[in-house]
Amino acid sequence: MNDESELREETGESEESGAEEQSPGQDFSELVKELEQVRQHVLYAQAETQNVRRRLEQEKQTAATYAATGFARDMLSVKDNLDRALAAIPDELRQDERMKALVAGIEATGRELDTVFQRNGVTRVEALGQPLDPHRHQAMVEIPSDEAEPGTIVQEMQAGYMIKDRLLRPALVGVAKKG
């Protein structure tokens, strides 16, 4: 045996462990490489966190903007019934002194409901005289007409409403066709 192998045996090192030894330069370059990988992972994690934060902020803003959608949709039936009640009052009852206060109260309630809708971004969809827009109107019938262009709305059966830029309920309409 040579002196080097005898020395290894005495210190408990084998020839294999000597082959595994790396130079300090190799260790440093591996550490730099590993550090760069960790740095990339941190950058990706930070970018992902920022994206999640941005998405949550947008969702929060959207939720706040359209939070009243369900309530507004429910209130539309109240508005419809109030409008039907006003339309059903005959002219002779409107002129009756005993009924004038009741009619005025119902009309004031309708105006207040319109004001509350407007304050919350709920607006009525324009229908009569407009061309049919499938994003805002739902055609229920075709009505023969010589006066209106085909595809023009000539009758509104139920008003449609928007909340901000979203459709709350389409207008139910009758559309002109060639007569």
C-alpha positions as CSV (number, residue, x, y, z in Angstrom):
1,M,0.0,0.0,0.0
2,N,1.1,3.4,-0.7
3,D,1.4,6.1,1.9
4,E,-1.8,8.0,0.8
5,S,-4.0,5.0,1.0
6,E,-2.5,4.1,4.4
7,L,-3.3,7.6,5.6
8,R,-6.9,7.3,4.4
9,E,-7.4,4.1,6.2
10,E,-6.0,5.5,9.4
11,T,-8.3,8.6,9.2
12,G,-11.3,6.5,8.2
13,E,-11.6,7.9,4.6
14,S,-11.9,5.7,1.7
15,E,-10.8,6.3,-1.8
16,E,-14.4,6.8,-2.9
17,S,-14.8,9.8,-0.6
18,G,-11.8,11.4,-2.1
19,A,-13.4,11.2,-5.5
20,E,-16.5,12.9,-4.2
21,E,-14.6,15.9,-2.9
22,Q,-15.3,19.1,-4.9
23,S,-13.3,22.1,-5.2
24,P,-14.4,25.3,-3.5
25,G,-15.1,26.9,-6.9
26,Q,-17.6,24.1,-7.8
27,D,-19.4,24.5,-4.5
28,F,-19.7,28.2,-5.0
29,S,-21.1,27.9,-8.5
30,E,-23.7,25.4,-7.4
31,L,-24.7,27.7,-4.6
32,V,-25.0,30.6,-7.0
33,K,-27.1,28.4,-9.3
34,E,-29.4,27.3,-6.5
35,L,-29.7,30.9,-5.2
36,E,-30.8,32.0,-8.7
37,Q,-33.4,29.3,-8.8
38,V,-34.7,30.3,-5.4
39,R,-34.7,33.9,-6.5
40,Q,-36.8,33.0,-9.5
41,H,-39.3,31.1,-7.3
42,V,-39.6,34.1,-5.0
43,L,-40.3,36.4,-8.0
44,Y,-42.9,34.1,-9.4
45,A,-44.6,33.8,-5.9
46,Q,-44.6,37.6,-5.6
47,A,-46.1,38.0,-9.0
48,E,-48.8,35.4,-8.3
49,T,-49.6,37.1,-5.0
50,Q,-49.9,40.5,-6.8
51,N,-52.2,38.9,-9.4
52,V,-54.4,37.3,-6.7
53,R,-54.6,40.6,-4.9
54,R,-55.6,42.4,-8.1
55,R,-58.2,39.8,-9.0
56,L,-59.7,39.9,-5.5
57,E,-59.9,43.7,-5.6
58,Q,-61.7,43.6,-9.0
59,E,-64.1,40.9,-7.6
60,K,-64.7,43.1,-4.5
61,Q,-65.4,46.1,-6.7
62,T,-67.8,44.1,-8.9
63,A,-69.6,42.6,-6.0
64,A,-70.1,46.1,-4.4
65,T,-71.3,47.5,-7.8
66,Y,-73.8,44.8,-8.4
67,A,-74.7,43.9,-4.8
68,A,-78.3,45.2,-5.2
69,T,-79.0,43.1,-8.2
70,G,-81.1,40.5,-6.5
71,F,-83.0,43.1,-4.5
72,A,-83.6,45.3,-7.5
73,R,-84.9,42.3,-9.5
74,D,-87.3,41.5,-6.7
75,M,-88.5,45.2,-6.6
76,L,-89.3,45.2,-10.3
77,S,-92.4,43.1,-9.6
78,V,-93.5,45.7,-7.0
79,K,-92.9,48.4,-9.7
80,D,-94.9,46.4,-12.2
81,N,-97.9,46.0,-9.8
82,L,-97.8,49.7,-8.9
83,D,-97.8,50.7,-12.6
84,R,-100.7,48.3,-13.2
85,A,-102.7,49.7,-10.3
86,L,-102.2,53.3,-11.6
87,A,-103.2,52.2,-15.2
88,A,-106.3,50.5,-13.9
89,I,-107.7,53.6,-12.2
90,P,-110.5,55.0,-14.5
91,D,-110.6,58.7,-15.3
92,E,-113.9,59.3,-13.4
93,L,-112.2,57.9,-10.2
94,R,-109.2,60.2,-10.8
95,Q,-111.6,63.2,-10.9
96,D,-113.5,62.1,-7.7
97,E,-112.5,64.4,-4.8
98,R,-112.6,61.5,-2.4
99,M,-110.1,59.4,-4.5
100,K,-107.7,62.2,-5.6
101,A,-105.6,61.9,-2.4
102,L,-105.3,58.1,-2.9
103,V,-104.3,58.4,-6.5
104,A,-101.8,61.1,-5.7
105,G,-100.3,58.9,-3.0
106,I,-100.0,56.0,-5.3
107,E,-98.4,58.2,-8.0
108,A,-96.0,59.7,-5.4
109,T,-95.0,56.2,-4.4
110,G,-94.3,55.3,-8.0
111,R,-92.1,58.4,-8.4
112,E,-90.2,57.6,-5.2
113,L,-89.6,54.1,-6.4
114,D,-88.3,55.5,-9.7
115,T,-85.9,57.8,-7.8
116,V,-84.6,55.0,-5.7
117,F,-84.0,52.9,-8.8
118,Q,-82.2,55.8,-10.5
119,R,-80.0,56.5,-7.4
120,N,-78.9,52.8,-7.4
121,G,-78.2,52.7,-11.2
122,V,-81.4,50.9,-12.2
123,T,-82.7,52.3,-15.4
124,R,-85.5,51.4,-17.8
125,V,-84.6,49.9,-21.1
126,E,-85.8,52.0,-24.1
127,A,-88.1,49.8,-26.2
128,L,-90.9,51.5,-28.2
129,G,-89.8,52.6,-31.6
130,Q,-86.4,51.0,-31.2
131,P,-85.0,48.2,-33.4
132,L,-85.1,44.8,-31.6
133,D,-81.9,44.3,-29.6
134,P,-81.7,40.7,-28.4
135,H,-79.3,41.8,-25.6
136,R,-82.1,44.1,-24.1
137,H,-85.4,42.9,-25.6
138,Q,-87.2,39.7,-25.8
139,A,-89.7,39.4,-28.7
140,M,-92.9,37.8,-27.7
141,V,-95.0,38.4,-30.8
142,E,-94.8,39.7,-34.3
143,I,-97.4,42.3,-35.2
144,P,-98.3,43.1,-38.8
145,S,-97.6,46.8,-39.5
146,D,-97.5,48.9,-42.6
147,E,-96.3,52.0,-40.6
148,A,-93.2,50.6,-38.8
149,E,-90.1,49.0,-40.3
150,P,-89.9,45.2,-39.8
151,G,-87.9,44.5,-36.6
152,T,-89.0,47.7,-34.9
153,I,-90.6,47.4,-31.5
154,V,-94.3,48.5,-31.7
155,Q,-95.6,47.2,-28.4
156,E,-94.1,46.8,-24.9
157,M,-95.7,44.2,-22.7
158,Q,-93.3,44.5,-19.8
159,A,-90.6,47.1,-19.2
160,G,-87.0,45.9,-19.2
161,Y,-84.4,47.3,-16.8
162,M,-80.6,47.6,-16.6
163,I,-78.5,47.9,-13.5
164,K,-75.5,50.0,-14.4
165,D,-74.3,48.2,-17.6
166,R,-75.9,44.8,-17.0
167,L,-79.3,43.6,-18.0
168,L,-81.5,43.1,-15.0
169,R,-84.6,42.0,-17.0
170,P,-85.3,42.2,-20.7
171,A,-88.2,44.1,-22.1
172,L,-91.0,41.8,-23.3
173,V,-92.0,43.3,-26.7
174,G,-94.0,43.0,-29.8
175,V,-92.1,43.5,-33.1
176,A,-93.4,44.8,-36.4
177,K,-93.5,42.6,-39.4
178,K,-94.6,43.4,-43.0
179,G,-98.4,43.6,-43.0
